[in-house]
Amino acid sequence: MPDMVETYAGEFKPWWAGISPTAKSMKVLTGPVDADTMEREAGLDWTVSKQPAFVTGEHAQRIKGWNAVQRDTDGSIFGLVKDTYHLFQNHDGFESMEVLLKEGDLQHASAGALFGGAFAWALAKVGEFYVHGDGSPYEDYLLGYWGHDGRHGFTLASTDVRVVCANTASAAIGGTKHKVTIRHTPNMAARVEAAHKALDLHAKYVETLQAVLTDLTGRPMTLDEVVKFTTVLLPSNPDVEHAFRTEAERKAIVDLFSGDTATFAGLDWTAYRAYQAVTQYADHVKDVRTTKTAPAGDRRAFSIIDGPADALKANALRLLVKA
């Protein structure tokens, strides 16, 4: 299971709780917490230091100008860096996130360490918004992440993905262009400036997303138009005479669109409803089976986060916006 979580704390219980082979600790928090508490509960209250790097063997010697980044608590090595490299401690990351919380009236949502401690994140919930006619809220977050491997600076990114593991971190990081990155620096002023810029970008991101989804709610679609949409979304393989599986997938989406279920209560027959039908199908209805390498639940989660389900939803939105 490639969740790669070492430690975690957050307001929600992750899907991998109790079954991760890499997690050393997992805590579900209740109520708002400050940065110091989140840092401690997430198991990130440790530091790293630069230690001289050596070549062993017959010609053992010190590698001039290079150092290993080592965790002080257990000696774990995360990467090699030059003498001029400035270490970025976990506490620096939480101090930077604290600026966001104070400036933007945010609250901590989750934090943790990945890949044995080489990578860390802290997620702050900004708020939520509603789309006309849809009673389900869209939650939005700001993600701060940094690495101790010498390759990752401190980055702030807008996302609507709850980060609880390596897969969700990848989805959040890869799925947004609204991010600000600064190199590891002792200059707190630079991090404050980055936080302000991230807040501005996030506001524009949410405004754009809300506008796109709201626009879809004002564009009526007939059943015939939805049928045509699914044929473009899920094209037939020209080498297959009868694409029964593809036809079944299209029918499932059309049935969701036209059906009278609680999920779509209050939603008019619009492009937005068509998008929600695709989302419902991709995330919950599509058949996902257990394989020799992973159980069905894991495969569905991976698909939603950064796999076929995610790609299908992104393509559906692109087609509907373009139409």
N, C-alpha and C positions, 0 to 999 in steps of 0.2 A: 504494500500500500504506500504510494509515494506522497504521503502528506508531509513527511520530513519535519514534523513538529517536535521541538525539544521541550518547550514550556509554553503554556498558554493561560491567559486569564481574560474573561470577558463577560458581558451581560447576557450572552446567549450560549447555549450548550452546543458545541460543534457536532456535526454528524459522526465524526470519528471517535467520539468520547468512549473510552473503555476498550477500544480495539486497536489503537495505534501502537505499532511495535517500537516507535521511536520516542514517544512522549514520556518525559520524566515527571511532569506535573501538569494538571489541568484544573483550573478553578473557575467556577461560575460565580460571578459577583452580583450582588443585589444592591441597587441604589447607586447614586453618583459617587465617584471616588476622585481624589486628587491625583496629580501626576506621580507623587512619591509612592502613594499606595498602589497605583497601577503598576509602577515599575517593580515594586517588591512582590506583589501578588503574581505578576507575570514571570517571576523568576529571572528578572533582568538586572538585579542589583549586584552586578559584578563588573569588573573592569578588565581592560586589556593593557598590555605593555609591549614595548619593542625589545626583543632579545637578540643578541648577536647571532648571525647565521654562519654555520660552518659546513665544510665538506669533510666527510669522514673517510676512513680508509688509509691506504699507504701514504697518500699525499694530503692528509688532513690539514686544513687551514681555515682561517677566518675569511669569509667572503666580504671583502671590503665594500662598504657602502650599502650593504643589504642587511635586513633584520627580519626576524620572524615575528608575526603578531601572535601573541600568546595570551590565553585567558589566565588570569592570575589565580583563580580558584582551583583549577584542575590541570593546568598546563596544556590544554588543547591548543593546537596550532591552526590558525585560520588562513594565513597567507604570508607572502613575502613582500616587503616594502623597502623603499630606499630610506636613507638616514633623514631626508628632508620631509618625509611623510608625517603628517599630523594625525595622531590618533583621535578618533571620534568615539567617545564613550556612550554607553546606553543612556546615561544620565543627561548627556548633551541632547540626545534625541528627545527625551521627555521634557527637558527645559524648552526646546523649540516647540513642541506640541502644546506646552502650557501657554505659550504666546497666543496660539490659535484659540485656545479655550477662553482666554481672557478677552481677546479682541473680537471674537466672533460668537461668543455665548454658546460654545459647543460643550459636549460632554464626552468623556472617554467611553469607547465601546468595546475595544479588545486590544490586546498586545501580546507579544510572544517572541520566541526565538525559533529560527528554522535552521536546518542543515547543521545540526550540532552546535549552534550558537554563532555561526559565521554571518548570519543575516538576522536582523531584528525589525519588528514593525510595531507601530502604535496607530490605532484607528480611532478617529473622533467622529461622532455623529453630529451632523450639521442640523438636520431637521427632516421634514417630509413635506410632500405636496400632493395634491389631488388633481386628477384630470376630470373635466366636466363629465358627469354621468357615471363615473366609476368611484365606488365607495372604498376601494382599496388604496392605501397610501403608497407613494413611491418614497423610499427612504434614501437619503443621500449622505455621503461620508467624505471626510478628508483623511487620506492615508499618508502617514509619515513612515519612511523606511530607510534603513541604512545598513551598511555592511562592514565587517571587520576583516575582509579579505583583500583589501587594498584596491578594489575595483569599483565599489559602490559608494557614491557620495550620499549626502542627505537629500532626500527627495520628498516633496509634498505633491500628492496627486488627488484629483477629484475622482470619485467612483460611486457606483450604486451597488457594489459588491461587498458583502460582509466578509471581511478577511479573517479566516480562522485556520488557515493552513497554507502550505506552499502552493497548492493549486489555485486557491482563491487569491493569494497574493499575486501570482502570475497573471490571473485574469484581470485583477484590478489594475496592475501596472501596465499590462499590455493593452487593456481596453480603453485607455483614455489618452488624449493628446493634451489634456489640461493638467500639466504638471510643471513644477519648478524644481530644479536640482542645483545644489551648490556643493562645491568641493569641501572636504573636511577642513574646517578652519576653527581657530579659537575665537574668532570674531563673532560675538553674539549679535552685534548690530546687523551683520550680514544675514544671520538666520531670522532675525526679526523682520528684515526687509523681505526675505523670501516668504515668510508667513503672510505678510500683508499682500504680496503679489498672488500667493496661492488663494487667499480668500477672495480677491477680486476675480481671478480666473474661475473659481468655483461658482461664484454668483452668476457669471456669464454662462457657464456650463449648464447650470440648473435652469436658467432662463431659456436657453436654447432648447433643451430637452423638453421642458414643459410646453414651449411654443409648438414644437414638432408634433407632440402627442395631441395637443389641443386642436391643431390643424386637422389631424386625422379624424377627430370626433365630428368635424363639420363637413365631412365628405361622404355622402351616402353611397352605399354599395348594394346592388341587387344580388340575388342569389346567382344569377348567370355570371355576373362580374366576378364574384368570389370563385366560382368554378374555373373561370379563365385565369384568374390570379394563381390558383393552385397548380395549374398546368405549366405556368411559367416558373413558379417557385420550385416545383418538383417535376422537371422535364423527364420524358420517357427516354429510355436507352434505345437508340435507333437499331441496335443489334438484337433487341429482344422483341419478339412478335407480340407477346402479351405481357406487359409489365404489371402483373397482378399486385405485387407489393406496392409499387408506386401508386397505382390506382386506389388501393386500399388506404394509403396514407392521405391522398387527396380527399377521398370521401370522408375520412375521419375529421379532417379540418373543416370541410363544408358542413358536416353534421353538427360540429361544435358551434359553428357560426350560426346556424339556423335553429339550433335546439333551444329549449326553454329550461335552462338550468340556473341554479342560484349564482353560479360563477359570473354569468352575464346579465344578471338582473339589473334592469335600469339602463342597459347599454343599447343604443339605437343601432340599426343596421348601417354601420359606417366602416370606413377603413380602419378605425381604431378597434372596432369589434373584430374585424378580420385579423388584425395583428394579435389581439388577445386570444383568438382561436388558435393561431399558430403557436403562441406561447404555451397555452394550456396543453396542446397536443405534444409539443416537444418536451416539456418539463414533466408531465404527469401521465399522459395517455399512451404515448409511443411505447411499444413493447421492448423492454430491455431484459436480457436474460443473463443468468449466471454463467460464467465461463470457467475454464480451468485456472485462469490467472486472477480473476476478481469476481466477487459476488455482484448480483444485480444492483443492489443499492449503491455500491461504490461506482459501478459503471454509469449509473444514471447521474450520480453527483458529478463525476468527471465530465460527462457529456454536457451537463447544464453549465458548468463553470467555464470550461474552455475546450469544448469538443463539438460534436455534430449538432447537439441541441442549440448551443450558443451560436453556431454558424448559421443554422436555419433561421433563428430569430433575427439575427443581424441582416440576413439577406431579405427576409420578409419586410423588415422596416425600410430597407433601401428601396425595394420595389414599390412599396406603398407610397413612400415619400416622392419618388420619381414619377409615379403614375399621374 
